[in-house]
Amino acid sequence: AQGVRLACRLVDTPPEQLSPSEFVDECKKVASELNGVQVSEIVGEQLRERGYGGLHAVGRAAPCPPRLVSMKYEPSSATETVALVGKGITYDTGGLSLKSKDGMSGMKHDMGGAAGMLGAFFSAVKLQTPVRLHLVLCLAENSIGPTAFRNDDILTMFSGKTVEVNNCDAEGRLVLADGVAHATKYVDNLDLVIDMATLTGAQLITTGKKHAGILANRDDLEQRAIAAGLRSGVTLARI
């Protein structure tokens, strides 16, 4: 319940009180309650220099620089290694593909994936879950400014793949791609990657507002997630 309330509080926090740097402060508060858990981050121009072209581009126009935040929990009894990757767009204007006045309202919740993953990490460690957990949060504000990324820009992602931008309001997949690539490169013996995001309004059309959409690359993983949802009271719908 504490983990759920943590996520809810962060999602409900006004954006002027929850910049990427202030989100990191929240991570540090969580870490202080969990024995042996440390917080590390890659910030601003460090992201560009180290090849995180998606996350850097999305957040580079904001006054508060973007950052990739990592936390880990490695119990000696663990038999599985899981990476939790969360989209943390602390506010989404749509960037140069500016949202409408109606569509922009409520975009403080675009960091809900990162908030959910932080709450899940907190709960799992508190419960001493016998799983090695690596938390990766992709934090940025998608803002407008002279340095904003543009439609038609071609970005080089951390994976080495290149992406042509067709819509600056499709920023979530850019930051998540760097986060997932980071996890698969740096987490040893990784068994499972779970990413969570408020990624697209089309999901609300597909599954409604009461069911979270789930997409997996293996049927057994999909069934495992649905079973967990049934046990916990979270309703999931396949996409």
C-alpha positions in Angstrom: 0.0 0.0 0.0 2.9 2.4 0.7 4.3 1.7 -2.8 0.9 2.4 -4.4 0.5 5.6 -2.4 4.0 6.7 -3.3 3.2 6.3 -7.0 -0.2 8.1 -6.6 1.3 11.0 -4.8 4.0 11.5 -7.4 1.5 11.4 -10.3 -0.6 14.0 -8.5 2.2 16.4 -7.8 2.1 19.6 -9.8 4.9 19.8 -12.4 6.5 22.9 -10.9 7.1 20.8 -7.8 8.4 17.7 -9.6 11.1 18.4 -12.1 13.5 15.6 -13.1 15.9 16.7 -10.4 13.1 16.7 -7.8 12.1 13.3 -8.9 15.6 12.1 -8.2 15.2 13.6 -4.7 12.2 11.4 -4.3 14.3 8.4 -5.4 16.9 9.2 -2.8 14.2 9.4 -0.1 13.1 5.9 -1.1 16.7 4.6 -1.1 17.2 6.0 2.4 14.4 3.7 3.6 15.9 0.6 1.9 19.1 -0.9 3.3 21.9 -1.1 0.8 20.2 0.6 -2.1 22.0 3.5 -3.9 20.9 6.0 -6.5 23.1 6.8 -9.5 22.3 9.1 -12.4 23.5 10.3 -15.8 22.6 13.9 -16.3 22.3 16.4 -19.2 25.2 16.6 -21.5 26.6 13.4 -20.0 23.7 11.6 -21.7 24.7 13.1 -25.1 28.4 12.3 -24.6 27.6 8.6 -23.6 25.2 8.0 -26.5 21.7 8.4 -25.0 20.5 10.3 -28.0 16.7 9.8 -27.4 16.5 10.8 -23.8 18.9 13.7 -24.3 17.0 15.1 -27.3 13.6 14.9 -25.5 14.7 16.8 -22.5 17.4 19.1 -23.8 15.1 22.2 -24.2 13.9 22.2 -20.6 15.5 24.3 -17.8 16.1 21.2 -15.8 18.3 18.7 -17.7 17.1 15.2 -18.4 18.6 12.2 -16.6 18.8 8.5 -16.5 18.4 7.2 -12.9 19.4 3.7 -11.7 18.8 1.8 -8.5 19.4 -1.8 -7.7 18.6 -4.5 -5.2 20.5 -7.8 -5.2 19.6 -10.3 -2.5 21.9 -13.3 -2.2 18.9 -15.7 -2.5 17.8 -14.4 -5.9 17.3 -16.8 -8.8 16.0 -14.3 -11.3 17.1 -10.9 -12.5 14.5 -8.3 -13.6 14.9 -4.8 -14.9 12.1 -2.3 -14.3 12.2 0.6 -16.8 9.9 3.6 -16.4 8.9 6.6 -18.6 9.3 9.7 -16.5 8.2 12.7 -18.6 7.5 15.1 -15.8 5.5 17.4 -18.1 4.6 16.9 -21.8 3.8 19.9 -23.8 4.1 17.8 -27.0 7.3 19.7 -27.8 7.4 21.3 -31.2 4.4 19.1 -32.0 2.5 21.2 -29.5 -0.6 19.6 -27.8 -3.9 21.4 -27.9 -5.0 23.4 -24.9 -7.3 20.5 -23.9 -4.8 17.8 -24.7 -2.1 19.4 -22.6 -4.1 19.6 -19.4 -3.1 16.7 -17.1 0.2 16.1 -18.7 1.8 16.1 -15.3 0.8 12.4 -15.2 3.2 11.6 -18.1 5.7 10.4 -15.5 3.2 7.7 -14.3 5.3 4.9 -15.6 8.4 6.0 -13.6 6.2 6.6 -10.5 4.7 3.1 -10.8 8.1 1.5 -11.2 9.5 3.4 -8.3 6.6 2.3 -6.1 7.0 -1.3 -7.3 10.7 -1.3 -6.6 10.0 0.1 -3.1 7.4 -2.5 -2.4 9.5 -5.4 -3.7 12.5 -4.5 -1.6 10.4 -3.9 1.5 8.9 -7.4 1.0 12.4 -8.8 0.5 11.4 -10.4 -2.8 14.0 -13.0 -3.8 14.7 -11.3 -7.2 17.6 -9.2 -8.3 15.9 -5.9 -9.3 17.4 -3.1 -11.4 15.3 0.1 -11.6 15.9 2.4 -14.6 14.0 5.7 -14.8 14.1 7.9 -17.9 13.4 11.4 -16.6 12.8 14.5 -18.8 10.5 17.4 -19.5 9.3 17.6 -23.1 9.5 21.4 -23.5 9.7 24.0 -26.2 12.7 26.2 -26.7 15.6 27.2 -29.1 17.3 23.8 -28.5 14.2 21.6 -28.8 14.4 18.5 -31.0 12.4 18.8 -34.3 10.3 16.8 -36.6 12.7 15.4 -39.3 15.6 15.2 -36.9 17.5 11.9 -37.0 18.6 10.7 -33.5 21.2 8.1 -32.7 19.9 6.0 -29.8 22.0 4.2 -27.1 21.4 0.9 -28.9 23.2 2.4 -32.0 20.0 2.4 -34.0 18.9 5.7 -35.7 15.4 7.1 -35.5 13.8 9.7 -37.7 11.4 11.9 -35.7 8.0 12.4 -37.3 6.2 13.6 -34.2 7.9 15.4 -31.2 4.9 14.3 -29.1 5.9 10.7 -29.5 8.7 11.2 -27.1 7.9 8.3 -24.7 9.2 5.6 -27.0 12.5 7.6 -27.5 13.3 7.8 -23.8 12.2 4.2 -23.1 14.3 2.9 -26.0 17.4 4.3 -24.3 16.3 3.0 -20.9 15.7 -0.6 -22.2 19.0 -0.6 -24.1 20.8 0.6 -21.0 19.3 -2.3 -19.0 20.2 -4.9 -21.6 23.8 -3.7 -21.8 24.6 -3.2 -18.2 22.5 -5.7 -16.2 24.3 -9.1 -16.1 22.3 -12.3 -16.7 19.1 -10.3 -17.3 16.0 -12.6 -17.4 13.2 -10.1 -17.9 12.7 -6.4 -18.8 9.4 -4.8 -17.8 8.7 -1.2 -19.0 5.8 0.9 -17.9 4.6 4.1 -19.5 1.7 6.5 -20.2 2.8 5.9 -23.8 -0.2 6.7 -26.1 -3.7 7.9 -25.9 -4.6 5.2 -28.4 -4.4 2.6 -25.6 -7.3 4.4 -23.8 -9.4 4.0 -27.0 -8.3 0.3 -27.3 -8.8 -0.9 -23.8 -10.7 1.9 -22.0 -9.8 3.8 -18.9 -10.1 1.0 -16.4 -7.8 -1.6 -18.0 -4.1 -1.2 -18.4 -2.8 -2.4 -21.8 -0.2 -5.1 -21.8 2.1 -6.2 -24.7 4.6 -9.0 -24.3 7.0 -10.8 -26.7 6.2 -14.2 -25.2 2.8 -15.7 -24.3 4.1 -17.1 -21.0 5.1 -13.6 -19.9 1.8 -12.2 -20.8 0.0 -14.9 -18.9 2.3 -14.3 -15.9 1.4 -10.6 -15.9 -2.3 -11.2 -16.2 -2.2 -13.7 -13.3 -0.4 -11.1 -11.2 -3.0 -8.6 -12.1 -5.8 -10.9 -11.0 -4.2 -11.6 -7.7 -3.5 -7.9 -7.0 -6.8 -6.4 -8.4 -5.2 -4.7 -11.4 -7.2 -5.2 -14.5 -5.1 -5.8 -17.7 -6.1 -6.1 -21.3 -4.0 -7.7 -24.1 -3.0 -5.5 -27.0 
